[in-house]
Amino acid sequence: MPNGPAPPLGTPQAPVTVVPGAGWLQLAMQAVTTVGVPTVFAGVLLWFVLTRLGDTLAAIKQNEEDRVRIMAAMQDTIIAALDRQTDRFEKVMRENIDANRAIADRMERRGRAAGGGSD
């Protein structure tokens, strides 16, 4: 080390002084040098959790609630459309069956009329 050997653990250290205009980088380097990288990272993570994570979780919760409302509305719309489509399909099928019966009746009458009514 440039300043000589590190003092033994438990030795009081000089307080960290911030010189106005010295910049955040010097303060960060001094913090890393004083307490170590893991402690600084833990501090930054703690700061993030305490200040930023709450807002992020609230935004996620709000987005999830909005998504659930949208999905429910879409589901209701799709079910209503499928019900209308089913009703129309059933109506068309009934009309088709009735039309086919009418055609079959006409064909049968023509056949009887052409055949002279003998079966």
N, CA and C atoms as a LAMMPS dump frame, in Angstrom:
ITEM: TIMESTEP
0
ITEM: NUMBER OF ATOMS
357
ITEM: BOX BOUNDS ff ff ff
-5.0000000000000000e+02 5.0000000000000000e+02
-5.0000000000000000e+02 5.0000000000000000e+02
-5.0000000000000000e+02 5.0000000000000000e+02
ITEM: ATOMS id mol type element x y z
1 1 1 N 0.843 -1.186 0
2 1 2 C 0 0 0
3 1 3 C 0.877 1.235 0
4 2 1 N 0.385 2.292 -0.618
5 2 2 C 1.22 3.492 -0.678
6 2 3 C 1.387 4.183 0.662
7 3 1 N 0.431 4.044 1.553
8 3 2 C 0.513 4.717 2.848
9 3 3 C 1.08 3.816 3.927
10 4 1 N 1.599 2.7 3.57
11 4 2 C 2.152 1.79 4.556
12 4 3 C 1.167 0.688 4.882
13 5 1 N 1.48 -0.127 5.881
14 5 2 C 0.597 -1.25 6.217
15 5 3 C -0.727 -0.753 6.79
16 6 1 N -1.76 -1.568 6.582
17 6 2 C -3.089 -1.215 7.089
18 6 3 C -3.077 -1.298 8.608
19 7 1 N -3.786 -0.398 9.287
20 7 2 C -3.839 -0.447 10.749
21 7 3 C -4.613 -1.685 11.183
22 8 1 N -4.337 -2.2 12.354
23 8 2 C -5.069 -3.37 12.83
24 8 3 C -6.551 -3.059 13.002
25 9 1 N -7.369 -4.114 12.913
26 9 2 C -8.811 -3.931 13.068
27 9 3 C -9.121 -3.335 14.429
28 10 1 N -10.126 -2.514 14.441
29 10 2 C -10.539 -1.875 15.685
30 10 3 C -9.827 -0.567 15.944
31 11 1 N -8.827 -0.239 15.131
32 11 2 C -8.119 1.026 15.296
33 11 3 C -9.015 2.147 14.78
34 12 1 N -9.203 3.209 15.579
35 12 2 C -10.058 4.314 15.12
36 12 3 C -9.501 4.916 13.83
37 13 1 N -10.387 5.215 12.92
38 13 2 C -10.013 5.837 11.644
39 13 3 C -10.411 7.308 11.692
40 14 1 N -9.767 8.068 10.879
41 14 2 C -10.112 9.484 10.778
42 14 3 C -11.488 9.594 10.121
43 15 1 N -12.313 10.527 10.58
44 15 2 C -13.645 10.673 9.983
45 15 3 C -13.533 11.101 8.519
46 16 1 N -14.521 10.675 7.756
47 16 2 C -14.558 11.027 6.337
48 16 3 C -15.038 12.452 6.232
49 17 1 N -14.265 13.266 5.581
50 17 2 C -14.648 14.652 5.385
51 17 3 C -14.91 14.875 3.907
52 18 1 N -15.954 15.591 3.654
53 18 2 C -16.308 15.902 2.274
54 18 3 C -15.877 17.321 1.997
55 19 1 N -15.057 17.437 0.993
56 19 2 C -14.594 18.755 0.589
57 19 3 C -15.528 19.244 -0.51
58 20 1 N -16.159 20.386 -0.319
59 20 2 C -17.059 20.879 -1.366
60 20 3 C -16.326 20.987 -2.695
61 21 1 N -16.979 20.49 -3.732
62 21 2 C -16.389 20.556 -5.065
63 21 3 C -15.464 19.4 -5.371
64 22 1 N -15.217 18.513 -4.388
65 22 2 C -14.298 17.412 -4.634
66 22 3 C -14.95 16.337 -5.489
67 23 1 N -16.263 16.271 -5.505
68 23 2 C -16.967 15.333 -6.371
69 23 3 C -17.351 14.06 -5.662
70 24 1 N -18.344 13.4 -6.221
71 24 2 C -18.878 12.181 -5.631
72 24 3 C -17.941 11.005 -5.831
73 25 1 N -17.127 11.056 -6.876
74 25 2 C -16.241 9.93 -7.154
75 25 3 C -15.199 9.768 -6.047
76 26 1 N -14.666 10.877 -5.592
77 26 2 C -13.681 10.796 -4.512
78 26 3 C -14.327 10.237 -3.247
79 27 1 N -15.552 10.684 -2.963
80 27 2 C -16.263 10.193 -1.789
81 27 3 C -16.545 8.698 -1.924
82 28 1 N -16.951 8.264 -3.115
83 28 2 C -17.218 6.853 -3.34
84 28 3 C -15.945 6.035 -3.183
85 29 1 N -14.86 6.503 -3.732
86 29 2 C -13.588 5.783 -3.624
87 29 3 C -13.137 5.712 -2.169
88 30 1 N -13.352 6.782 -1.441
89 30 2 C -12.967 6.801 -0.039
90 30 3 C -13.831 5.819 0.757
91 31 1 N -15.143 5.735 0.423
92 31 2 C -16.016 4.786 1.107
93 31 3 C -15.602 3.356 0.796
94 32 1 N -15.29 3.079 -0.463
95 32 2 C -14.867 1.731 -0.851
96 32 3 C -13.559 1.377 -0.161
97 33 1 N -12.644 2.308 -0.107
98 33 2 C -11.356 2.052 0.525
99 33 3 C -11.514 1.835 2.028
100 34 1 N -12.423 2.586 2.646
101 34 2 C -12.59 2.514 4.091
102 34 3 C -13.31 1.242 4.532
103 35 1 N -14.444 0.927 3.923
104 35 2 C -15.249 -0.191 4.406
105 35 3 C -15.221 -1.411 3.503
106 36 1 N -14.783 -1.274 2.288
107 36 2 C -14.68 -2.405 1.378
108 36 3 C -15.815 -2.449 0.371
109 37 1 N -15.542 -3.12 -0.721
110 37 2 C -16.494 -3.204 -1.824
111 37 3 C -17.798 -3.887 -1.414
112 38 1 N -17.762 -5.037 -0.738
113 38 2 C -19.039 -5.683 -0.389
114 38 3 C -19.945 -4.81 0.475
115 39 1 N -19.359 -4.079 1.397
116 39 2 C -20.16 -3.225 2.274
117 39 3 C -20.783 -2.083 1.494
118 40 1 N -20.033 -1.507 0.568
119 40 2 C -20.569 -0.41 -0.253
120 40 3 C -21.693 -0.941 -1.145
121 41 1 N -21.471 -2.118 -1.76
122 41 2 C -22.517 -2.703 -2.594
123 41 3 C -23.762 -3.008 -1.762
124 42 1 N -23.576 -3.503 -0.562
125 42 2 C -24.715 -3.787 0.312
126 42 3 C -25.452 -2.495 0.659
127 43 1 N -24.716 -1.446 0.888
128 43 2 C -25.335 -0.152 1.179
129 43 3 C -26.127 0.382 -0.002
130 44 1 N -25.57 0.269 -1.189
131 44 2 C -26.277 0.722 -2.392
132 44 3 C -27.531 -0.117 -2.598
133 45 1 N -27.422 -1.43 -2.407
134 45 2 C -28.58 -2.297 -2.547
135 45 3 C -29.652 -1.956 -1.515
136 46 1 N -29.245 -1.694 -0.292
137 46 2 C -30.193 -1.307 0.752
138 46 3 C -30.876 0.005 0.386
139 47 1 N -30.111 0.958 -0.105
140 47 2 C -30.691 2.237 -0.538
141 47 3 C -31.717 1.994 -1.64
142 48 1 N -31.376 1.14 -2.607
143 48 2 C -32.301 0.844 -3.701
144 48 3 C -33.577 0.212 -3.175
145 49 1 N -33.441 -0.752 -2.288
146 49 2 C -34.616 -1.44 -1.758
147 49 3 C -35.495 -0.47 -0.981
148 50 1 N -34.882 0.383 -0.176
149 50 2 C -35.659 1.284 0.67
150 50 3 C -36.295 2.436 -0.111
151 51 1 N -35.64 2.888 -1.171
152 51 2 C -36.143 4.076 -1.858
153 51 3 C -36.797 3.777 -3.188
154 52 1 N -36.296 2.844 -3.942
155 52 2 C -36.771 2.626 -5.308
156 52 3 C -37.682 1.423 -5.465
157 53 1 N -37.455 0.386 -4.73
158 53 2 C -38.179 -0.862 -4.937
159 53 3 C -39.661 -0.722 -4.598
160 54 1 N -39.982 0.074 -3.59
161 54 2 C -41.387 0.273 -3.23
162 54 3 C -42.18 0.866 -4.381
163 55 1 N -41.613 1.881 -5.042
164 55 2 C -42.289 2.484 -6.193
165 55 3 C -42.414 1.485 -7.336
166 56 1 N -41.371 0.693 -7.548
167 56 2 C -41.398 -0.301 -8.62
168 56 3 C -42.465 -1.349 -8.347
169 57 1 N -42.54 -1.827 -7.114
170 57 2 C -43.553 -2.827 -6.767
171 57 3 C -44.964 -2.256 -6.883
172 58 1 N -45.143 -1.003 -6.513
173 58 2 C -46.456 -0.364 -6.647
174 58 3 C -46.846 -0.253 -8.118
175 59 1 N -45.898 0.098 -8.965
176 59 2 C -46.178 0.182 -10.398
177 59 3 C -46.516 -1.19 -10.973
178 60 1 N -45.79 -2.214 -10.544
179 60 2 C -46.075 -3.571 -11.013
180 60 3 C -47.469 -3.995 -10.578
181 61 1 N -47.831 -3.702 -9.334
182 61 2 C -49.149 -4.071 -8.827
183 61 3 C -50.246 -3.363 -9.615
184 62 1 N -50.067 -2.069 -9.876
185 62 2 C -51.058 -1.306 -10.638
186 62 3 C -51.192 -1.853 -12.056
187 63 1 N -50.067 -2.161 -12.679
188 63 2 C -50.102 -2.716 -14.033
189 63 3 C -50.808 -4.064 -14.056
190 64 1 N -50.582 -4.88 -13.037
191 64 2 C -51.236 -6.189 -12.956
192 64 3 C -52.741 -6.022 -12.802
193 65 1 N -53.17 -5.083 -11.968
194 65 2 C -54.602 -4.837 -11.79
195 65 3 C -55.227 -4.351 -13.098
196 66 1 N -54.532 -3.467 -13.8
197 66 2 C -55.031 -2.988 -15.095
198 66 3 C -55.127 -4.135 -16.093
199 67 1 N -54.116 -4.989 -16.108
200 67 2 C -54.105 -6.129 -17.028
201 67 3 C -55.27 -7.068 -16.732
202 68 1 N -55.546 -7.312 -15.452
203 68 2 C -56.647 -8.195 -15.084
204 68 3 C -57.977 -7.595 -15.53
205 69 1 N -58.156 -6.275 -15.352
206 69 2 C -59.395 -5.619 -15.788
207 69 3 C -59.56 -5.721 -17.309
208 70 1 N -58.474 -5.496 -18.029
209 70 2 C -58.532 -5.568 -19.492
210 70 3 C -58.848 -6.989 -19.938
211 71 1 N -58.213 -7.971 -19.319
212 71 2 C -58.461 -9.364 -19.689
213 71 3 C -59.911 -9.753 -19.401
214 72 1 N -60.465 -9.312 -18.289
215 72 2 C -61.856 -9.623 -17.956
216 72 3 C -62.797 -8.988 -18.978
217 73 1 N -62.518 -7.742 -19.358
218 73 2 C -63.353 -7.078 -20.361
219 73 3 C -63.256 -7.794 -21.708
220 74 1 N -62.037 -8.194 -22.081
221 74 2 C -61.864 -8.922 -23.342
222 74 3 C -62.606 -10.254 -23.29
223 75 1 N -62.515 -10.933 -22.173
224 75 2 C -63.194 -12.224 -22.031
225 75 3 C -64.705 -12.051 -22.172
226 76 1 N -65.262 -11.024 -21.516
227 76 2 C -66.699 -10.769 -21.624
228 76 3 C -67.091 -10.461 -23.066
229 77 1 N -66.287 -9.667 -23.747
230 77 2 C -66.563 -9.31 -25.136
231 77 3 C -66.51 -10.538 -26.037
232 78 1 N -65.507 -11.374 -25.838
233 78 2 C -65.363 -12.582 -26.665
234 78 3 C -66.525 -13.539 -26.414
235 79 1 N -66.906 -13.714 -25.164
236 79 2 C -68.019 -14.616 -24.848
237 79 3 C -69.311 -14.102 -25.479
238 80 1 N -69.541 -12.795 -25.39
239 80 2 C -70.746 -12.223 -26.001
240 80 3 C -70.724 -12.414 -27.521
241 81 1 N -69.572 -12.194 -28.143
242 81 2 C -69.464 -12.39 -29.596
243 81 3 C -69.685 -13.847 -29.972
244 82 1 N -69.138 -14.763 -29.195
245 82 2 C -69.337 -16.189 -29.48
246 82 3 C -70.795 -16.596 -29.293
247 83 1 N -71.46 -16.028 -28.292
248 83 2 C -72.89 -16.312 -28.099
249 83 3 C -73.704 -15.825 -29.301
250 84 1 N -73.408 -14.607 -29.787
251 84 2 C -74.111 -14.083 -30.969
252 84 3 C -73.833 -14.955 -32.19
253 85 1 N -72.585 -15.349 -32.343
254 85 2 C -72.217 -16.183 -33.482
255 85 3 C -72.925 -17.543 -33.408
256 86 1 N -73.002 -18.121 -32.215
257 86 2 C -73.689 -19.408 -32.046
258 86 3 C -75.161 -19.271 -32.377
259 87 1 N -75.798 -18.199 -31.895
260 87 2 C -77.219 -17.984 -32.198
261 87 3 C -77.438 -17.857 -33.699
262 88 1 N -76.59 -17.09 -34.368
263 88 2 C -76.715 -16.929 -35.819
264 88 3 C -76.477 -18.252 -36.544
265 89 1 N -75.493 -19.012 -36.103
266 89 2 C -75.196 -20.299 -36.733
267 89 3 C -76.38 -21.247 -36.593
268 90 1 N -76.949 -21.307 -35.38
269 90 2 C -78.096 -22.182 -35.166
270 90 3 C -79.281 -21.749 -36.029
271 91 1 N -79.512 -20.435 -36.167
272 91 2 C -80.601 -19.925 -37
273 91 3 C -80.376 -20.331 -38.452
274 92 1 N -79.162 -20.147 -38.95
275 92 2 C -78.858 -20.499 -40.337
276 92 3 C -79.004 -22.005 -40.549
277 93 1 N -78.57 -22.796 -39.589
278 93 2 C -78.698 -24.248 -39.723
279 93 3 C -80.168 -24.662 -39.756
280 94 1 N -81.011 -24.064 -38.913
281 94 2 C -82.447 -24.37 -38.939
282 94 3 C -83.051 -23.99 -40.296
283 95 1 N -82.673 -22.801 -40.781
284 95 2 C -83.17 -22.373 -42.096
285 95 3 C -82.697 -23.326 -43.186
286 96 1 N -81.459 -23.787 -43.107
287 96 2 C -80.912 -24.716 -44.092
288 96 3 C -81.654 -26.057 -44.046
289 97 1 N -81.911 -26.549 -42.843
290 97 2 C -82.649 -27.814 -42.688
291 97 3 C -84.057 -27.669 -43.268
292 98 1 N -84.711 -26.538 -42.943
293 98 2 C -86.067 -26.308 -43.482
294 98 3 C -86.042 -26.224 -45.006
295 99 1 N -85.034 -25.531 -45.553
296 99 2 C -84.924 -25.417 -47.014
297 99 3 C -84.675 -26.784 -47.639
298 100 1 N -83.813 -27.597 -47.02
299 100 2 C -83.542 -28.941 -47.549
300 100 3 C -84.79 -29.823 -47.483
301 101 1 N -85.569 -29.701 -46.425
302 101 2 C -86.82 -30.471 -46.329
303 101 3 C -87.794 -30.052 -47.427
304 102 1 N -87.865 -28.727 -47.632
305 102 2 C -88.769 -28.237 -48.685
306 102 3 C -88.319 -28.758 -50.049
307 103 1 N -87.042 -28.752 -50.317
308 103 2 C -86.522 -29.272 -51.585
309 103 3 C -86.81 -30.766 -51.691
310 104 1 N -86.581 -31.501 -50.599
311 104 2 C -86.845 -32.938 -50.619
312 104 3 C -88.326 -33.21 -50.858
313 105 1 N -89.213 -32.43 -50.244
314 105 2 C -90.656 -32.606 -50.458
315 105 3 C -91.02 -32.341 -51.915
316 106 1 N -90.476 -31.278 -52.496
317 106 2 C -90.749 -30.965 -53.9
318 106 3 C -90.253 -32.085 -54.815
319 107 1 N -89.048 -32.581 -54.518
320 107 2 C -88.484 -33.654 -55.337
321 107 3 C -89.358 -34.92 -55.228
322 108 1 N -89.81 -35.189 -54.029
323 108 2 C -90.644 -36.367 -53.825
324 108 3 C -91.966 -36.218 -54.578
325 109 1 N -92.576 -35.028 -54.532
326 109 2 C -93.832 -34.791 -55.244
327 109 3 C -93.638 -34.887 -56.753
328 110 1 N -92.504 -34.367 -57.231
329 110 2 C -92.218 -34.458 -58.665
330 110 3 C -92.029 -35.912 -59.074
331 111 1 N -91.33 -36.658 -58.202
332 111 2 C -91.116 -38.071 -58.49
333 111 3 C -92.428 -38.846 -58.537
334 112 1 N -93.325 -38.538 -57.62
335 112 2 C -94.627 -39.215 -57.604
336 112 3 C -95.457 -38.805 -58.807
337 113 1 N -95.369 -37.524 -59.148
338 113 2 C -96.149 -37.045 -60.289
339 113 3 C -95.596 -37.647 -61.586
340 114 1 N -94.286 -37.758 -61.689
341 114 2 C -93.694 -38.312 -62.909
342 114 3 C -93.884 -39.823 -62.965
343 115 1 N -93.877 -40.485 -61.829
344 115 2 C -94.003 -41.941 -61.786
345 115 3 C -95.439 -42.397 -61.77
346 116 1 N -96.369 -41.533 -61.739
347 116 2 C -97.762 -41.908 -61.754
348 116 3 C -98.303 -42.358 -60.41
349 117 1 N -97.565 -42.116 -59.375
350 117 2 C -98.061 -42.432 -58.052
351 117 3 C -97.959 -43.88 -57.675
352 118 1 N -97.272 -44.737 -58.442
353 118 2 C -97.144 -46.142 -58.052
354 118 3 C -95.822 -46.379 -57.382
355 119 1 N -95.868 -46.983 -56.246
356 119 2 C -94.627 -47.298 -55.521
357 119 3 C -94.452 -48.766 -55.4
